[in-house]
Amino acid sequence: MRLKHTVTAILIVFALITAKSWGEGKATMQKQVFGKLDDGQEIYLYTLTNQKGMQAGIITYGGAVVSLKVPDHKGELGDVVLGYANLDGYVHDKAYFGALIGRYGNRIAHGKFVLDGKTYMLFKNDGDNTLHGGKIGFNKRVWTAKEVSSPAGPALELTYLSPDGEEGFPGNLSVKVVYTLMNDNALRIEYNATTDKDTVLNLTNHSYFNLAGQGNGDILADEVTIHASRFTPVDANLIPTGELQPVKGTPFDFTKPMVVGARIDDNYEQLKLGHGYDHNFVLDGGGKGALQLAAEVYEPNSGRVMDVLTTQPAVQFYTGNFLDGTVTGKDGKVYQRRSALCLETQHYPDSPNHPSFPTTELKPGQHYHYVTVYKFLAK
């Protein structure tokens, strides 16, 4: 009898170990009130949990990724994105933490562009430029949410109708973004849009990543690889000059793994203009419709690795240069300079004013569709 009990106990322990090793579990999605706006409108937090226990928190205000809990090399979960503890933080946020960005991610020079012979004037919220959609971009809009989970993982669909003339952009724009927390520990973001007038569009997500855990030091020891042999140099206003410059022989060469802090303070003109890395990298073979590996980040202490895959033609690498210790985030953590990095998949900045850049025009009858995946593992 004792032997039978012993064998049973061993089998139970083995089953638990196997379940942990293989990440057996049930994928779930939970909805709760995150807060209320001044007009009384409720903002919801959706918590997606995949079969392995990885979690993503997404709110309907700005479609922001407010938390992303992924395992380290010990299997311990840690939140790897910067953000705020409550809705008020996102309402007053100026850093675009975790937010969906639109209508136009990145900068448009002089707050204007010409389309079909007509000049469109936009709100200038970045000196003489329009940045991330203008005064009230998609990051400050309330999105409508619907669960669309599948066997691949829990999924949340967010929709928003941007009316003709909003922030100066033409066309009634119907936008749908689907976040899927894949069961292989990847956050998949699918962007879709249609318009009833010729317009320009460049959607992205502005999550700030610290793979050591949000608020835990800086990202200068992270090893980054970016599969881009060219980048778009900028002028003093961080607007692309129109040139595609080779990265070879410059501090912008991340074609092989490179520690972020190794060259970030070099006396190099482009680094001085950007106050660090804040540049658009042209992905080799990018923008052809196929999902490709764009970048990788490795944080040596936690062992966490983030692979960035996308169908977009470029990625903006930003090293948190303008974080300055004035922002208090989750768990009371104060976000200092370079305490996170961003890899924003996109079309090139200021494309509407550069005919030689890949077009960002969207016409009636066309379907805007791009996919980006942030995949996590540990070693």
C-alpha positions as CSV (number, residue, x, y, z in Angstrom):
1,M,0.0,0.0,0.0
2,R,2.9,2.4,0.9
3,L,4.5,1.6,-2.4
4,K,1.3,2.4,-4.2
5,H,1.0,5.8,-2.5
6,T,4.6,6.6,-3.2
7,V,4.2,5.8,-6.9
8,T,1.0,7.9,-7.0
9,A,2.9,10.9,-5.4
10,I,5.7,10.6,-7.9
11,L,3.3,10.6,-10.8
12,I,1.5,13.7,-9.4
13,V,4.8,15.5,-9.0
14,F,5.9,14.5,-12.5
15,A,2.6,15.7,-13.9
16,L,3.1,19.1,-12.2
17,I,6.7,19.4,-13.4
18,T,5.6,18.4,-16.9
19,A,2.8,21.0,-16.9
20,K,5.2,23.7,-15.8
21,S,7.8,22.7,-18.3
22,W,5.4,22.6,-21.2
23,G,3.4,25.6,-20.0
24,E,0.1,23.7,-19.9
25,G,-2.8,25.9,-18.9
26,K,-5.9,27.7,-20.1
27,A,-5.8,30.9,-22.1
28,T,-8.1,33.5,-20.6
29,M,-9.2,37.1,-21.0
30,Q,-10.5,39.2,-18.1
31,K,-12.2,42.6,-18.3
32,Q,-12.4,45.2,-15.6
33,V,-12.9,48.9,-15.2
34,F,-9.5,50.8,-15.3
35,G,-11.0,54.2,-14.5
36,K,-13.3,56.9,-15.7
37,L,-12.7,60.0,-17.8
38,D,-13.9,63.4,-16.7
39,D,-17.1,62.9,-18.8
40,G,-17.9,59.7,-16.9
41,Q,-16.9,57.4,-19.7
42,E,-15.5,54.1,-18.4
43,I,-12.2,52.9,-19.6
44,Y,-11.6,49.1,-19.5
45,L,-8.6,47.0,-18.9
46,Y,-8.4,43.6,-20.7
47,T,-5.9,41.1,-19.2
48,L,-4.9,38.5,-21.7
49,T,-3.2,35.3,-20.3
50,N,-1.9,32.6,-22.7
51,Q,-1.4,28.9,-22.0
52,K,2.1,29.5,-20.6
53,G,1.0,32.2,-18.1
54,M,2.4,35.2,-20.0
55,Q,0.1,38.2,-19.6
56,A,-0.7,41.4,-21.5
57,G,-2.8,44.2,-20.1
58,I,-4.5,46.5,-22.7
59,I,-6.8,49.4,-22.1
60,T,-9.4,51.0,-24.3
61,Y,-7.9,54.5,-23.8
62,G,-5.3,54.8,-26.6
63,G,-5.3,51.1,-27.1
64,A,-2.3,51.1,-24.7
65,V,-0.3,48.1,-23.7
66,V,-0.1,48.9,-19.9
67,S,1.7,45.7,-18.9
68,L,3.5,42.8,-20.4
69,K,4.6,40.0,-18.1
70,V,7.1,37.6,-19.6
71,P,9.3,34.9,-18.0
72,D,13.0,35.3,-17.4
73,H,15.6,32.5,-17.6
74,K,14.4,31.2,-14.2
75,G,10.8,31.2,-15.4
76,E,9.8,34.1,-13.2
77,L,7.4,36.6,-14.7
78,G,8.4,40.3,-14.9
79,D,6.6,43.3,-16.4
80,V,8.8,44.5,-19.3
81,V,7.0,47.7,-20.5
82,L,6.9,51.1,-19.0
83,G,3.5,52.6,-18.0
84,Y,1.3,54.1,-15.3
85,A,-0.6,52.6,-12.4
86,N,-3.8,54.4,-13.2
87,L,-5.9,56.0,-16.0
88,D,-4.9,59.5,-14.9
89,G,-1.3,58.8,-15.9
90,Y,-2.3,57.9,-19.4
91,V,-4.6,60.9,-19.8
92,H,-1.7,63.2,-19.0
93,D,1.0,61.1,-20.6
94,K,3.3,62.9,-23.0
95,A,5.7,59.9,-23.7
96,Y,3.1,57.7,-25.6
97,F,3.7,54.8,-23.2
98,G,2.4,51.6,-24.9
99,A,-0.1,53.5,-27.1
100,L,-1.4,53.0,-30.5
101,I,-0.1,55.8,-32.7
102,G,-2.0,57.4,-35.6
103,R,-2.9,58.7,-37.9
104,Y,0.7,59.2,-38.7
105,G,3.4,57.7,-36.5
106,N,6.6,59.7,-36.2
107,R,7.1,63.2,-37.7
108,I,5.7,65.2,-40.6
109,A,7.8,68.3,-41.4
110,H,6.3,71.8,-40.9
111,G,3.0,70.2,-40.0
112,K,1.8,69.9,-43.6
113,F,1.8,67.8,-46.7
114,V,0.4,67.9,-50.3
115,L,-1.9,65.2,-51.6
116,D,-3.7,65.3,-54.9
117,G,-2.6,68.9,-55.4
118,K,-4.1,70.0,-52.1
119,T,-2.1,71.2,-49.1
120,Y,-3.2,69.8,-45.7
121,M,-2.3,71.7,-42.5
122,L,-1.8,69.7,-39.3
123,F,-1.4,70.7,-35.7
124,K,2.3,71.3,-34.8
125,N,2.9,69.6,-31.5
126,D,6.7,69.1,-31.9
127,G,8.2,72.4,-32.6
128,D,7.6,73.1,-36.3
129,N,6.5,69.4,-36.8
130,T,3.6,67.2,-36.3
131,L,4.4,64.2,-34.2
132,H,2.5,60.9,-33.7
133,G,-0.8,62.2,-35.1
134,G,-0.9,65.8,-33.7
135,K,-2.6,67.4,-30.7
136,I,-5.0,64.6,-30.0
137,G,-3.8,61.4,-31.7
138,F,-5.0,57.9,-31.5
139,N,-3.2,57.6,-28.2
140,K,-5.8,59.9,-26.7
141,R,-8.9,58.3,-28.3
142,V,-11.3,55.8,-26.8
143,W,-11.4,52.5,-28.7
144,T,-14.2,50.0,-28.9
145,A,-13.2,46.5,-27.8
146,K,-14.3,43.0,-28.6
147,E,-12.9,39.6,-27.8
148,V,-11.9,37.7,-30.9
149,S,-9.8,34.9,-29.3
150,S,-8.8,31.8,-31.2
151,P,-6.8,28.6,-30.6
152,A,-3.7,30.7,-31.3
153,G,-4.3,32.6,-28.1
154,P,-6.5,35.2,-26.5
155,A,-7.2,38.2,-28.8
156,L,-8.6,41.6,-28.4
157,E,-10.0,43.7,-31.3
158,L,-10.0,47.4,-31.0
159,T,-11.8,49.7,-33.5
160,Y,-12.0,53.4,-34.0
161,L,-13.5,55.7,-36.7
162,S,-11.4,58.7,-37.3
163,P,-13.7,61.3,-39.0
164,D,-12.8,63.3,-42.1
165,G,-10.6,66.3,-41.0
166,E,-9.6,65.0,-37.6
167,E,-6.3,66.6,-36.8
168,G,-6.3,67.9,-40.4
169,F,-6.1,64.5,-42.1
170,P,-8.5,63.8,-45.0
171,G,-11.0,60.9,-45.2
172,N,-13.2,59.0,-42.8
173,L,-10.8,56.4,-41.6
174,S,-12.0,53.1,-40.2
175,V,-9.3,51.4,-38.1
176,K,-9.1,48.0,-36.6
177,V,-6.2,46.7,-34.5
178,V,-6.1,43.2,-33.1
179,Y,-3.8,42.2,-30.3
180,T,-3.2,38.5,-29.9
181,L,-1.2,37.0,-27.1
182,M,0.1,34.0,-28.9
183,N,0.6,30.7,-27.0
184,D,4.2,30.7,-28.0
185,N,4.8,33.9,-25.9
186,A,4.4,36.5,-28.6
187,L,2.3,39.6,-28.8
188,R,1.0,39.9,-32.3
189,I,-0.4,43.3,-33.5
190,E,-2.4,43.4,-36.7
191,Y,-3.3,46.7,-38.2
192,N,-6.2,47.2,-40.6
193,A,-7.7,50.4,-42.1
194,T,-9.9,51.7,-44.9
195,T,-10.7,55.2,-46.1
196,D,-13.4,57.0,-48.2
197,K,-10.9,59.7,-49.4
198,D,-7.3,59.7,-50.4
199,T,-5.2,60.1,-47.2
200,V,-1.9,59.2,-45.6
201,L,-1.5,56.7,-42.9
202,N,1.3,55.2,-40.7
203,L,0.2,53.2,-37.7
204,T,2.4,51.8,-35.0
205,N,2.7,50.9,-31.3
206,H,4.8,52.9,-28.9
207,S,5.7,50.4,-26.2
208,Y,8.9,51.2,-24.2
209,F,10.7,48.0,-23.3
210,N,13.1,47.2,-20.4
211,L,13.7,43.4,-20.4
212,A,15.2,43.6,-17.0
213,G,11.8,44.7,-15.7
214,Q,10.1,48.1,-15.9
215,G,11.9,50.7,-13.8
216,N,15.0,48.4,-13.2
217,G,18.0,50.4,-14.4
218,D,18.8,51.4,-18.0
219,I,19.0,49.6,-21.3
220,L,22.7,50.5,-22.0
221,A,23.9,46.9,-21.5
222,D,21.2,45.4,-23.8
223,E,22.5,43.7,-26.9
224,V,20.6,44.8,-30.0
225,T,20.5,43.5,-33.5
226,I,18.7,45.4,-36.3
227,H,18.5,43.8,-39.7
228,A,19.1,47.1,-41.6
229,S,22.1,48.1,-43.7
230,R,20.7,51.6,-44.1
231,F,19.1,54.3,-42.0
232,T,17.5,57.7,-42.7
233,P,19.7,60.5,-41.3
234,V,17.9,63.5,-39.8
235,D,18.3,67.3,-39.6
236,A,18.3,69.4,-36.5
237,N,14.5,69.0,-36.2
238,L,14.8,65.1,-36.5
239,I,13.2,65.2,-40.0
240,P,14.8,62.8,-42.5
241,T,17.1,64.6,-45.0
242,G,15.9,62.2,-47.8
243,E,19.1,60.3,-47.9
244,L,19.4,56.6,-47.2
245,Q,22.8,56.3,-45.5
246,P,24.7,53.0,-45.1
247,V,25.2,52.0,-41.4
248,K,28.5,50.3,-42.1
249,G,31.4,52.1,-40.4
250,T,29.0,54.2,-38.2
251,P,27.6,53.8,-34.7
252,F,24.3,52.8,-36.4
253,D,25.6,49.4,-37.5
254,F,23.6,46.9,-35.5
255,T,23.7,44.3,-38.3
256,K,25.5,42.1,-35.7
257,P,24.7,42.1,-31.9
258,M,25.9,45.4,-30.4
259,V,25.6,46.7,-26.8
260,V,23.4,49.8,-26.9
261,G,25.7,51.8,-24.7
262,A,28.9,51.0,-26.6
263,R,28.7,53.9,-29.0
264,I,25.7,55.9,-27.9
265,D,27.8,58.8,-26.6
266,D,30.2,58.9,-29.6
267,N,30.9,62.3,-31.0
268,Y,28.9,61.5,-34.1
269,E,26.6,64.2,-35.6
270,Q,23.5,62.0,-35.9
271,L,23.8,60.8,-32.3
272,K,24.1,64.4,-31.2
273,L,21.1,65.5,-33.2
274,G,19.0,62.6,-31.8
275,H,20.4,62.9,-28.2
276,G,21.1,59.2,-28.7
277,Y,19.4,56.8,-31.0
278,D,16.1,58.2,-32.4
279,H,16.3,57.1,-36.0
280,N,14.5,55.2,-38.7
281,F,16.2,52.0,-39.8
282,V,15.4,50.7,-43.4
283,L,14.9,47.0,-43.0
284,D,16.7,44.8,-45.6
285,G,14.0,43.3,-47.8
286,G,11.3,44.9,-45.7
287,G,7.8,46.0,-46.8
288,K,7.2,43.2,-49.2
289,G,4.3,41.7,-47.3
290,A,6.1,38.8,-45.7
291,L,6.7,38.7,-41.9
292,Q,10.4,39.0,-41.4
293,L,12.8,39.3,-38.4
294,A,13.5,43.0,-38.0
295,A,15.4,43.2,-34.7
296,E,16.4,41.3,-31.6
297,V,17.1,42.5,-28.0
298,Y,18.9,40.5,-25.4
299,E,19.1,41.5,-21.7
300,P,22.0,39.6,-20.1
301,N,20.8,39.6,-16.4
302,S,17.3,38.3,-16.9
303,G,18.2,36.3,-20.0
304,R,15.1,37.7,-21.7
305,V,15.2,37.9,-25.5
306,M,12.7,39.9,-27.6
307,D,12.5,39.2,-31.3
308,V,10.7,41.8,-33.4
309,L,9.1,40.6,-36.6
310,T,7.1,42.8,-39.1
311,T,5.7,43.2,-42.5
312,Q,6.6,47.0,-42.3
313,P,9.5,48.4,-44.3
314,A,11.3,50.1,-41.4
315,V,11.7,50.4,-37.6
316,Q,12.3,53.4,-35.4
317,F,15.0,52.7,-32.8
318,Y,14.6,55.0,-29.8
319,T,16.6,54.8,-26.6
320,G,14.4,56.8,-24.2
321,N,16.6,59.9,-24.6
322,F,13.9,62.3,-23.4
323,L,12.9,60.4,-20.2
324,D,14.3,62.6,-17.5
325,G,13.2,61.3,-14.1
326,T,10.1,63.5,-13.9
327,V,7.7,60.5,-14.6
328,T,6.7,58.1,-11.9
329,G,5.3,54.9,-13.3
330,K,4.0,51.6,-12.1
331,D,5.1,50.4,-8.6
332,G,6.3,53.9,-7.8
333,K,9.3,53.4,-10.2
334,V,10.8,56.7,-11.5
335,Y,11.7,56.5,-15.2
336,Q,15.2,57.9,-15.8
337,R,16.9,58.7,-19.1
338,R,17.5,55.6,-21.2
339,S,15.5,53.4,-18.9
340,A,13.8,51.8,-21.9
341,L,14.0,51.4,-25.6
342,C,11.4,51.4,-28.4
343,L,11.4,49.5,-31.6
344,E,8.4,51.0,-33.5
345,T,7.7,49.3,-36.8
346,Q,6.6,51.8,-39.4
347,H,7.0,53.5,-42.7
348,Y,9.6,56.2,-43.0
349,P,9.1,59.5,-41.1
350,D,7.8,62.4,-43.2
351,S,7.1,60.1,-46.2
352,P,4.3,62.4,-47.5
353,N,7.0,65.0,-48.2
354,H,9.5,62.6,-49.7
355,P,8.3,61.1,-53.0
356,S,11.4,58.8,-53.1
357,F,10.3,57.1,-49.9
358,P,7.8,54.2,-49.9
359,T,4.3,55.7,-50.2
360,T,2.0,56.0,-47.2
361,E,-1.0,57.0,-49.3
362,L,-4.2,55.1,-48.8
363,K,-7.0,55.3,-51.3
364,P,-10.6,54.3,-51.3
365,G,-11.0,50.6,-52.1
366,Q,-7.5,49.8,-50.7
367,H,-6.9,47.9,-47.5
368,Y,-4.2,49.0,-45.2
369,H,-2.8,45.9,-43.5
370,Y,0.4,45.3,-41.5
371,V,1.5,42.9,-38.8
372,T,4.1,43.2,-36.1
373,V,5.1,40.5,-33.6
374,Y,7.0,40.9,-30.4
375,K,8.2,37.4,-29.4
376,F,9.8,36.6,-26.1
377,L,12.1,33.8,-24.9
378,A,14.9,33.4,-22.4
379,K,18.3,31.9,-22.4
